Amino acid sequence: MIRVRNLSVRYGSVEALRGVNLDVERGECVLITGPSGCGKSTLVRALTGLIPHAIPVSWEGEVEVANFNVRDHSIPETAQRIGVVFQNPSSQLFHLRVEDEIAFGPRNLGLSADEVESRLDWALASVGISDLRERRPTDLSGGQKQRVAIAAALAMRPQVLVLDEPTASLDVPGTKQVIATLHELRQQLGLTIVLIEHRLAAAAHLADRVVVMEAGRIVAEGCMESVFQDWQALKALGLRRLLDEPQAPWRELLAPDGHSTPGLEPLLEMQGVSAGYNRRAVVEGINLTLYPGEFVALVGENGAGKSTLALVAAGLLKPKRGRVRYDGGRRPRPGLDISVLFQDPSEQLFTDSVDEEIAFGPRNYRCFDTRIHNSTLVETDMLDLRSRPPTALSVGQQQRTALGACLSLRPKLLILDEPTLGQDWGHLERLMDHLANLNRQGTTILLITHDYKLVYRYARRVILMKDGQIALDGRLVRSPNNRIKELQ
């Protein structure tokens, strides 16, 4: 079904793939993993025909998908055989309603109205978003957008489906549903699946074979058991252990603890806050206090209102009702007092190089410090890429660049909205350890995540959101039933 031979790809002087050979049989599910920037997403672009038809590159080798050479066929022709869901789902959503987004492909195939409606209903139900069909994609959470993009690809009934980190922004129920849907599609339709993932535990149950990449090459290939026998070698590449995270709802993993921080003045207070977009309230009646030096995790299902709460806390979204009070009532300085890392890093990258991006804030505030600047480049592992334009980076590298820009001003409150996108565990662990060190020095951190392991390892307080409200404010219960083994 897929045949790749001696594929090499260059973006200008940057070599992204080097002599890649890959075969995927009809009905097979192959999991491709590796450190951020290793060439996984470039391989996806080659499989889908974006390289070389839409992205200018130097290319050598052959790529055949569903019995035709992608070099000899247009992207519309390729799209009828291979569906793709990119790391950033916003990049492929452009309609005003979810149902129009999902029906767009089938309509363009000239299918009957009844067939289009049948595929639409099936795709919505398959990923559990039937209730979102009349919503605007721009109003959805990152995880909900991810499911819309998956549904749009499924509605085309492709022979091959390529998913680039499909679970990165999904909660536990969403991840379960997507994996179950993919398993069902393989059983019923013989669908061939290529899965790009850093979160390996859920994908491991679906994949027949794993392919490990590093620096543009395939360095290991085989069944899960054989590839993961040499754990130390894979750990050096930043891969996670194949450990199952707890599959219970967050409420069952948390306990209230009567949270209080006596003797400290609040850094941020939200009192009776309601906020949303257009005329729709997303969060209502929020009462929340953050204290200096806290490391707080904000958790909950997709669409619970976590990102909206973060935007209100950062002063980027004005409440419809209620009050937000920062540090005794003074006006926070953007970036310097409160800094936020968005789910989509491209929304906050705008300069011509990584170096300029990370230096922009300090230079704008006239507080640039070469020592802090270089330290930030090192901590985000972007030193060797400092001259590269952010648009030429992988999503994981873009995420680290945006985080570096946030860290460069050493804010008092740092808000991270799903920082795991595109990150292998090695990079993520180093970044989180650096943040933990800043936290010990007094930086308050609000971490929005679905990643249980990050919450377990780093957060000392956990806030659960549900349906736009705070459902529980407490701590993670560290019982044997939900404990994750530490990396050795």
C-alpha positions, 0 to 999 in steps of 0.5 A: 500500500505504501512504498518509499525508496531512498527518500531524501528531502532538503529544505534549502540547506537543511536535510530533513530526510536521508535515504528513507526506505519504508513499506506498509502493507494493506490493512497494516497500522504502523506507528512512527516515533522519534525525537522532535525534529527527526523528520516525521512530519516531513515524511507525512508531507511526502506521503500526502503529496504536499512534497513536492507539489505544494512545498518547495524542496529538493527531493530524491527518491520514490514514494508510492501510495495506493499503487501510484507515484505521488510525484506524478499525481496532483494533490486532489488526486492523492487526497482521494486515496490518502487522508491526513490529520496534521499536528495542528488541526486549525491549519486544515479547518476553514468552514464556518460550521463543523458539519460543512467542514466534514461534508466538504470532501464528500461533496467535492467527490460529487456524491449524492446528498444522501451519501454525503449526509450518511458519511457526515453522520457516521464520521461525527458519531465515530469520533463522538462529536455529533453534538458539535455539528452546528458549532463554529470550528473557531469556537472549539477547544484544541481537542475538539478541533482535532476530532473535527479534523479526524472526522473530515478525513474519515468522511472521505473513506480513504484507503490510507489514513495518516495521523500526525499526533492525533492524541496530543490534545485529546482527553482520556475519553477522546483518546479512547474513542479515536483509538477504538474508531481506528481499530474498527476501521481497520477491522471493517474497511481494511484501512491502512494507518500510519500513526505519528505519536510521542504518546506511545501507550495508547497507540501501542495497542493499535500498531502492528509495527513501530518505526523509530526515526532520528535525524532524518533516518529510520534507526529501528523497526519491528514489533513493539516488543523487539524494538523496545527491548533496548530501552536505554538506546530509545531513552537516549532518543527521548522516547517514553516508556510503554506505560499505561496511564490511568484511564479513570476520569480525573475526578476519581484521581483527585481529592480535595485538600482544603487548599490554602496558603497562609501568610501569602498575598494572592498573586492572581484572584478571579472572583465570580468570573464569566467569559466566552466568545460572541454571546456564548459563555464558556466559563461561568462563576469562576472563583480562583486564587493563585499564590506566588510559587505555586505549581498548579495543573488545570485539567478536564475534558476537551471543551471544559473551558480551560483555555478560556480561563487561561486567556482571562487570567492572562488579561487577553480576554475580558470577562463578561462578569466578575473581577480579575485582580493581579498582585494587589490590584496593579495592572499586569505588564504583558509578558513581563508579569504574566506570560502565556504559551498558546496551544498553537505556537504559530499564533505567537511567532512572527519574527524571522529567526528563533534568536529574534523571537526569544530576544523580542520581549526583553529588547522591547522592555529594554531588559535584554540580558545575553546570559539569560538569552543564551541560557534560554536557548540552551534550556529549550534546546534551540541553540543550534537552531537559533538562526532558523526561521520559525516557519521552517521548524517542526511543530515541536521546535516551534513550541519550544521557540514560543516557550523560550519567548515566554521564559525570556522575560522571567514572568511572575506567572507562566501559563502553559496551554498543552505544552506537549504538542510535538514534544518527545519525552526527552525534550519535555522532561528537560523543559519541565525540570527547568520550569520546576527550577524556576518555580522553586525560585518563585515563578508561579506556573499554571499548567493546562494538560491532559498528560497524567504523567506531567501532573503526577511528577510536577504539580502540587495542586490540581484544579479540575474543570467541567462544563465551564466551572471549577468542579474540584480544587485539590491534589492528585491521589498518589495511590498504587492504582494510579501511580506511574513508575518513575523513569529509571 
